Amino acid sequence: MGHYPAIREFVQDNAPSVKNLDVTYTQGAPPLLFMKDAEGAVLEEVNIANWKVRSCCCVSIRGRCAP
């Protein structure tokens, strides 16, 4: 996550307080946000490589990270 300081900051500082958020690291993969239903099926995949910390926090506040 060295190339994505805003994502790294969100994961370190804010992600632990977001209900139903799972963070998985895949070396060499771009940062993606997967929206899933209650059964775990992916509903939407969002590339968040260009997001700023504020964008990440807005998603978590709105509860869009998980149902």
Secondary structure, DSSP 8 states (H G I E B T S, - for coil): -TT-HHHHHHHHHTGGGSTT------TT---EEEEE-TT--EEEEEE-TT--HHHHHHHHHHTTT--
